[in-house]
């Protein structure tokens, strides 16, 4: 899978507010079941399962079966394509701010 495709999957997975909220609950909980994610969310268990499927396909969550339950946990390495992509823009802005700082020194020494 190309790096661009991996970035697209992560961005798509995090583009939906409900899915982002599910991901954030998983991160905070360390491990959590679908039933626990559904409780108090205002979303059906089927919808939570669909969100988990997309998060898993994007590499953002991993699952651990334990008997009849499946526990979900965040997979931080799934965010790497996004971090890598954003780091290119960090360099861009760092250079621009350095240029702006130099310009400001020239204008007002």
Order of alpha helices (4+ residues) and beta strands (2+ residues): alpha-alpha-beta-alpha-alpha-beta-beta-alpha
